[in-house]
């Protein structure tokens, strides 16, 4: 059987990795990557080698990679561009050769509509496939008292709003000092592009000083970057406090582990998550957490959370959609 040669190209392939690995495990695909060093910087010789090899090209992010491949794609090849949200605020999509792009893939209905609104891509060129969540990897037993442990994954840049997570902890801790906030991910000092901006640095210095001077300072536990599956076993409440997101995997990963999601209603969150998990204020969020913990979490309630993620963003479902897309070059668009 002749394998379809699929190339994934882009500067950041972390969100595509699980899709790539799963496709590579199938007998019908051979996978390669062209990893760019930046939004518009790459080894052009390597990219040309990859271009000559591929049957299908998937540009992960619609940045300089999608411009280059759309301008150099060969007639017999198919090209897909998967876009998140960051691209909306760049000029790269205006330079796409749309004639050479088979489909532009958005990761949520809101993102789909935003890209149509801003760039007026032809709808017949657009489709929507959600991000994928490896539910099996995240399904681990919870530790004792996990229901009192809030978790936030990723606090950089400022728009992730660590301050709002801290606001929640403070109010909860005053009610019950068993509450803790676990923070997963790199610190702002580890990102020069964050720490070298005066406004960003001032924000983090203020929030860290607030924590250090609080009676609940020991209830905020910072843990480094890395695999989240073990970390989530001690988290019973997963937070999404951002000003805006394209999809935000954190609530999905938390739900897949059985953690209850508290999502501060950013634009488009209602196209991904049920309204029961969306909140407008800190007070609403805190009251829901207190209400949940008035009764012991049950296995049924955790299974409901896990089932939602498996049904909507599970590996089998999403990879099947990619498989159909790569095999036919067509996928039903969002109405």
Beta strands, then each sheet from edge to edge (+ up, - down):
strand 1: 4-10
strand 2: 29-35
strand 3: 56-60
strand 4: 78-83
strand 5: 103-106
strand 6: 126-128
strand 7: 149-153
strand 8: 180-184
strand 9: 220-223
strand 10: 237-240
strand 11: 260-264
strand 12: 278-279
sheet 1: 2+ 1+ 3+ 4+ 5+ 6+
sheet 2: 9+ 8+ 7+ 10+ 11+ 12+
end
